Amino acid sequence: MKTLAAFLMVLLAAPSAGPLKFSVQAASEKEARATISGPAADLAPGPFQGSLTLNGSAVELPISGTVQHAGGRWTLPVVVKYADLPAAWTEGFRTDTFTYRLRGSTGPPGGAAREWTGTQSFHDVEFEGGDSEKFLSLQKVRLTEMSLLSSEAVGDLTILNPLGFDLRIAEARYVLFAEGEQVGDGAARGMILHAGQKNVLQLPIEIDHASLLAAAGQALVSGGDVAVRLKGRLVLRLKGGDVVVPLDLSGHLTDAS
């Protein structure tokens, strides 16, 4: 499932259109592990010092690690903290491809550095997202009003933004299912994901009263557990374009009236 974690990796990944390969793993809520590899003849083994930049930005991210050789290729594992990713990388963002420049060397300090540049499709990034619930989860859906004629609810959505800068959600659209049946929908606009913290978004949901009673009326009356699912999408607004984050989250319905 593509979630906010996938977007974070989009900012981080920089595979080459040539012989380089690049894979990324979301290691934790604070950092990611990446491995770059290429033909062994291109880079000697040893401590690597260099930098990476994306989308034509002049802002470079320092990276370091130890290059190893095996099977005719070099590999460079690196660890990057999400909070260190530059906000300037989003300014040249495009929805289909990104440009990159990786440069550095394993030689002595001050020696000549190698450089790799190119353009890459987002679809070619190898990504292992790990536990997406670290970044995005549905805490609960609360019935704020329930009567014989109508019902209203609020979905409490928790989103971790581990980046060092705020993100704007331009739009959210979603559908609520209870016990497998569609019972409501909603939309919201203009929300902010504050940097370096978990953000709780309260999503208003218009409930189809008849559908809710048909799907889960008995459980609601008896005070039993009602399983719900929220499906839809969030649209993150960047200067260069929008990033769509799909929603497909499970939770429980509670009566907060």
LODODO-735212 format. One line per 10 residues: number of its first residue (from 1); for each residue x, y, z of N, C-alpha, C. Coordinates in steps of 0.02 Angstrom, whole numbers. Layout:
<atoms>
NUM) X/Y/Z/X/Y/Z/X/Y/Z ~ ...
</atoms>
This chain:
<atoms>
1) 42/-60/0/0/0/0/44/62/0 ~ 32/106/-48/70/168/-52/41/218/-2 ~ 82/244/41/61/292/91/110/348/93 ~ 105/388/146/152/442/155/224/418/156 ~ 235/358/180/302/331/180/331/328/110 ~ 290/310/61/313/307/-8/334/376/-32 ~ 296/428/-14/315/496/-33/382/516/-3 ~ 395/496/59/459/512/91/516/480/53 ~ 505/420/28/557/386/-10/568/418/-78 ~ 515/447/-107/522/483/-169/572/540/-161
11) 570/574/-103/617/628/-90/688/603/-81 ~ 694/540/-60/759/513/-43/793/475/-99 ~ 754/439/-140/784/391/-187/817/426/-246 ~ 874/398/-268/910/428/-324/945/375/-366 ~ 909/328/-397/941/278/-439/965/307/-505 ~ 1012/275/-536/1039/301/-598/1003/272/-658 ~ 998/312/-712/970/287/-773/1021/243/-810 ~ 1083/242/-786/1136/201/-815/1148/140/-774 ~ 1211/125/-756/1228/62/-723/1213/60/-648 ~ 1198/117/-617/1186/116/-545/1117/88/-528
21) 1113/56/-470/1050/33/-443/1042/61/-373 ~ 980/74/-353/968/107/-289/906/76/-257 ~ 912/55/-194/855/29/-157/850/66/-90 ~ 788/72/-65/775/110/-4/729/70/41 ~ 745/70/105/703/38/155/687/87/210 ~ 622/93/227/601/135/283/618/97/347 ~ 674/115/378/699/78/435/661/93/499 ~ 640/155/507/605/175/569/567/239/555 ~ 538/267/607/501/330/600/548/389/588 ~ 613/380/600/659/436/596/709/432/539
31) 721/371/512/773/365/462/759/310/412 ~ 794/313/356/789/262/304/858/236/288 ~ 861/174/264/923/144/241/920/136/166 ~ 972/157/133/976/152/60/1040/117/40 ~ 1038/82/-17/1097/49/-44/1104/67/-117 ~ 1161/97/-134/1178/114/-203/1228/62/-227 ~ 1222/41/-290/1271/-7/-317/1285/8/-390 ~ 1345/-12/-412/1365/-3/-481/1423/-49/-498 ~ 1448/-46/-560/1503/-89/-581/1565/-76/-538 ~ 1598/-129/-518/1655/-124/-472/1710/-79/-498
41) 1718/-76/-564/1772/-36/-593/1762/39/-584 ~ 1699/59/-568/1684/131/-564/1704/163/-498 ~ 1710/122/-445/1722/152/-379/1761/103/-336 ~ 1816/126/-308/1858/83/-266/1826/71/-199 ~ 1842/14/-166/1816/2/-99/1848/50/-48 ~ 1811/60/7/1836/103/60/1785/153/83 ~ 1803/195/131/1758/247/157/1738/297/102 ~ 1673/308/95/1647/354/44/1623/418/76 ~ 1641/474/46/1616/540/66/1590/574/4 ~ 1527/599/8/1500/632/-51/1436/669/-35
51) 1396/681/-87/1335/719/-78/1284/699/-131 ~ 1221/714/-116/1165/698/-160/1120/758/-164 ~ 1094/772/-225/1043/823/-232/992/801/-283 ~ 930/825/-276/875/805/-320/842/866/-352 ~ 810/853/-409/766/901/-441/799/968/-458 ~ 864/965/-474/899/1025/-494/915/1073/-439 ~ 905/1052/-376/917/1096/-320/992/1106/-310 ~ 1010/1167/-287/1080/1181/-270/1097/1156/-200 ~ 1047/1135/-162/1059/1112/-93/1078/1038/-95 ~ 1136/1022/-67/1161/953/-67/1155/922/2
61) 1140/858/3/1137/820/65/1201/779/72 ~ 1241/791/123/1301/750/132/1283/677/146 ~ 1318/630/115/1308/560/129/1376/526/137 ~ 1377/474/176/1440/438/188/1424/365/203 ~ 1474/323/193/1467/252/206/1531/217/185 ~ 1528/152/183/1586/112/163/1570/71/101 ~ 1607/83/48/1597/46/-15/1630/-23/-10 ~ 1592/-73/-30/1617/-142/-32/1610/-170/-102 ~ 1652/-219/-119/1649/-252/-183/1628/-325/-174 ~ 1583/-348/-219/1562/-418/-219/1526/-431/-285
71) 1542/-488/-316/1509/-508/-378/1518/-459/-435 ~ 1574/-425/-437/1587/-379/-492/1553/-311/-485 ~ 1526/-296/-426/1492/-232/-415/1515/-201/-349 ~ 1508/-135/-346/1518/-101/-282/1449/-86/-251 ~ 1446/-86/-185/1385/-68/-150/1402/-18/-96 ~ 1356/30/-86/1365/82/-36/1301/88/5 ~ 1300/61/66/1243/71/111/1249/138/147 ~ 1194/175/150/1194/239/185/1130/244/228 ~ 1134/283/281/1076/296/324/1062/370/321 ~ 999/388/308/979/458/302/921/472/349
81) 928/525/389/873/545/432/823/587/392 ~ 759/572/402/707/609/365/712/684/379 ~ 728/702/441/731/773/460/786/811/423 ~ 835/775/394/890/807/359/874/820/285 ~ 819/792/259/803/802/189/785/876/177 ~ 816/907/127/805/979/116/736/995/88 ~ 704/1047/114/641/1070/87/649/1093/15 ~ 709/1118/-3/721/1143/-70/713/1089/-123 ~ 719/1025/-104/711/971/-153/640/967/-180 ~ 592/993/-144/522/990/-168/506/1044/-219
91) 549/1095/-224/534/1152/-267/533/1134/-341 ~ 576/1088/-361/577/1067/-431/541/1001/-443 ~ 497/983/-396/464/918/-400/420/912/-462 ~ 423/853/-494/380/836/-549/345/770/-533 ~ 286/761/-561/245/703/-541/267/637/-571 ~ 306/639/-626/323/577/-659/397/557/-652 ~ 442/606/-654/514/590/-650/548/640/-604 ~ 609/624/-586/651/671/-549/722/667/-576 ~ 760/722/-568/830/723/-586/872/718/-522 ~ 932/694/-530/976/684/-472/1049/696/-491
101) 1089/710/-440/1162/713/-448/1193/683/-385 ~ 1230/629/-394/1267/597/-340/1341/605/-356 ~ 1380/630/-307/1451/636/-319/1490/622/-255 ~ 1551/599/-264/1593/583/-207/1648/535/-228 ~ 1686/511/-178/1741/466/-193/1761/427/-131 ~ 1801/376/-142/1830/338/-87/1904/353/-80 ~ 1927/403/-117/1997/422/-114/2012/466/-54 ~ 2074/490/-49/2094/533/7/2056/599/4 ~ 2047/633/61/2012/698/62/2045/747/13 ~ 2002/782/-25/2028/830/-74/2042/800/-141
111) 2034/734/-148/2046/701/-212/1988/711/-260 ~ 1999/691/-323/1948/699/-374/1887/656/-358 ~ 1828/684/-365/1766/649/-352/1734/625/-416 ~ 1701/568/-413/1661/543/-468/1592/575/-463 ~ 1557/578/-520/1490/608/-521/1443/568/-565 ~ 1383/557/-541/1330/523/-579/1270/569/-581 ~ 1243/582/-641/1184/623/-648/1135/589/-695 ~ 1072/607/-691/1023/577/-735/952/595/-716 ~ 906/565/-753/834/573/-741/804/504/-731 ~ 761/497/-682/733/432/-664/658/435/-655
121) 624/383/-676/552/377/-664/540/354/-592 ~ 489/382/-560/472/360/-493/454/285/-490 ~ 428/259/-545/407/189/-547/466/141/-543 ~ 527/165/-558/586/122/-557/622/121/-490 ~ 597/158/-442/628/158/-376/610/94/-338 ~ 661/58/-314/650/-1/-273/640/21/-201 ~ 581/6/-174/564/32/-109/532/-21/-65 ~ 555/-26/-4/525/-69/47/499/-25/103 ~ 433/-21/108/403/28/152/402/10/226 ~ 408/-53/242/404/-72/312/334/-65/339
131) 326/-48/402/261/-42/434/232/27/420 ~ 183/30/375/155/95/357/116/127/414 ~ 94/86/464/58/114/520/101/160/563 ~ 167/157/553/212/204/588/198/275/565 ~ 174/282/503/165/348/475/92/369/469 ~ 46/321/461/-23/337/445/-69/286/476 ~ -118/308/517/-164/261/548/-231/295/563 ~ -284/256/564/-350/279/583/-362/260/656 ~ -361/309/699/-370/295/770/-440/269/785 ~ -490/305/760/-560/285/769/-605/331/728
141) -667/310/721/-719/351/692/-771/362/746 ~ -786/426/762/-831/444/816/-898/468/789 ~ -952/438/810/-1018/463/795/-1031/525/838 ~ -1036/582/807/-1047/644/845/-1121/661/849 ~ -1161/631/807/-1233/642/810/-1268/580/781 ~ -1319/557/816/-1357/501/791/-1429/509/814 ~ -1474/513/766/-1545/520/781/-1585/475/734 ~ -1650/481/736/-1691/440/693/-1686/462/620 ~ -1663/523/608/-1664/550/540/-1595/557/509 ~ -1543/570/550/-1477/582/520/-1422/563/568
151) -1362/556/541/-1303/541/582/-1243/578/554 ~ -1198/597/598/-1136/629/578/-1079/596/616 ~ -1018/598/587/-960/566/619/-897/605/603 ~ -845/590/641/-779/619/630/-728/563/633 ~ -684/560/583/-630/511/583/-566/543/609 ~ -536/513/659/-473/537/687/-415/502/652 ~ -382/538/607/-327/511/567/-261/537/593 ~ -215/492/611/-149/513/636/-97/504/581 ~ -61/558/566/-9/557/514/56/585/543 ~ 108/545/539/174/568/560/210/602/501
161) 231/663/512/274/698/464/344/702/494 ~ 389/657/476/456/657/506/504/706/473 ~ 481/741/421/524/788/385/537/850/428 ~ 586/888/407/604/949/444/566/1010/420 ~ 513/1001/380/473/1056/356/400/1034/351 ~ 354/1083/355/283/1068/353/262/1045/283 ~ 209/1005/281/178/984/219/105/1006/220 ~ 80/1025/162/10/1048/157/-32/995/122 ~ -88/977/153/-137/934/120/-188/979/87 ~ -186/981/21/-232/1025/-16/-303/999/-15
171) -309/932/-14/-376/902/-18/-375/831/9 ~ -430/812/40/-440/743/61/-511/722/41 ~ -517/665/10/-583/636/-7/-583/563/14 ~ -640/540/42/-640/474/73/-711/447/78 ~ -714/381/84/-777/344/92/-771/300/153 ~ -824/296/193/-824/255/253/-866/192/242 ~ -838/135/262/-872/71/259/-880/44/330 ~ -938/15/345/-950/-17/410/-973/-89/396 ~ -938/-136/427/-953/-207/416/-955/-223/341 ~ -911/-190/302/-906/-204/231/-953/-166/186
181) -999/-125/215/-1048/-88/175/-1033/-14/178 ~ -1041/20/121/-1030/93/119/-1084/128/159 ~ -1063/170/206/-1112/204/249/-1103/279/251 ~ -1053/307/218/-1043/379/219/-983/400/179 ~ -975/466/172/-917/493/137/-903/564/162 ~ -849/593/138/-832/660/160/-773/688/122 ~ -758/751/136/-702/786/105/-678/841/152 ~ -614/860/146/-585/913/186/-530/946/146 ~ -514/1008/164/-464/1047/127/-420/1087/175 ~ -360/1105/150/-319/1155/183/-291/1134/250
191) -269/1071/258/-240/1049/321/-164/1049/317 ~ -131/1059/374/-59/1063/378/-32/1004/419 ~ 19/971/393/56/920/430/119/953/457 ~ 120/968/521/176/1003/551/238/959/554 ~ 296/990/545/360/954/540/378/919/605 ~ 406/859/598/436/824/654/388/801/707 ~ 326/788/690/279/767/741/221/728/711 ~ 183/695/756/121/662/736/65/713/735 ~ 28/714/681/-27/760/672/-93/721/673 ~ -142/745/711/-208/713/713/-256/757/673
201) -281/729/618/-329/764/575/-399/739/591 ~ -445/784/597/-515/766/610/-554/774/545 ~ -572/717/516/-605/717/450/-681/711/459 ~ -719/761/437/-792/757/443/-821/706/394 ~ -869/668/418/-899/616/377/-975/624/380 ~ -1006/628/322/-1079/630/318/-1104/558/313 ~ -1143/538/362/-1166/469/367/-1233/460/334 ~ -1239/408/293/-1304/386/267/-1337/345/322 ~ -1385/376/356/-1413/347/417/-1444/278/404 ~ -1481/272/350/-1514/208/335/-1462/153/322
211) -1408/171/285/-1357/121/270/-1320/100/332 ~ -1307/148/377/-1273/131/439/-1314/84/482 ~ -1378/98/488/-1421/54/528/-1427/-15/497 ~ -1431/-18/431/-1436/-82/397/-1373/-124/406 ~ -1314/-90/406/-1251/-126/410/-1232/-143/481 ~ -1247/-98/528/-1221/-108/596/-1270/-86/650 ~ -1333/-81/634/-1383/-57/682/-1386/-99/745 ~ -1385/-164/738/-1391/-208/797/-1331/-199/843 ~ -1271/-194/814/-1211/-185/855/-1211/-117/890 ~ -1237/-66/855/-1239/0/885/-1288/2/944
221) -1345/-29/936/-1395/-30/989/-1370/-68/1050 ~ -1335/-123/1038/-1312/-165/1093/-1246/-142/1122 ~ -1215/-92/1091/-1151/-68/1115/-1093/-111/1093 ~ -1103/-153/1043/-1050/-197/1020/-1000/-161/975 ~ -947/-197/957/-894/-169/916/-915/-167/843 ~ -902/-110/810/-918/-102/739/-852/-89/701 ~ -833/-134/657/-772/-126/617/-786/-79/559 ~ -742/-31/548/-750/16/493/-686/19/452 ~ -693/44/391/-636/53/346/-644/119/310 ~ -590/157/306/-590/222/272/-547/216/210
231) -577/229/152/-541/226/89/-547/292/52 ~ -493/312/20/-493/375/-17/-423/397/-33 ~ -411/462/-28/-345/488/-44/-333/556/-12 ~ -269/569/2/-246/635/22/-204/664/-35 ~ -210/728/-47/-170/761/-99/-122/810/-65 ~ -57/794/-67/-5/838/-40/13/889/-94 ~ 11/953/-77/25/1006/-124/97/1029/-119 ~ 136/1018/-172/205/1042/-177/208/1096/-231 ~ 263/1134/-232/269/1188/-281/269/1162/-352 ~ 299/1103/-363/304/1077/-430/247/1031/-451
241) 202/1014/-406/147/969/-422/120/936/-360 ~ 69/895/-368/36/862/-313/59/789/-307 ~ 61/766/-244/75/696/-230/13/666/-199 ~ -13/612/-229/-74/579/-204/-55/522/-158 ~ -81/523/-97/-69/471/-48/-134/432/-39 ~ -138/369/-61/-199/330/-53/-215/315/20 ~ -278/312/37/-301/292/103/-338/225/99 ~ -320/180/142/-356/117/150/-341/92/220 ~ -380/117/269/-365/108/339/-423/78/376 ~ -408/34/423/-461/2/463/-461/31/533
251) -520/29/565/-527/54/632/-593/31/662 ~ -617/69/711/-679/51/746/-723/112/754 ~ -787/101/756/-836/154/764/-856/160/838 ~ -853/221/863/-874/233/933/-928/287/934 ~ -967/288/987/-1020/337/996/-996/391/1043 ~ -983/451/1015/-957/505/1056/-1011/558/1069 ~ -1074/543/1054/-1127/591/1062/-1147/599/1135
</atoms>
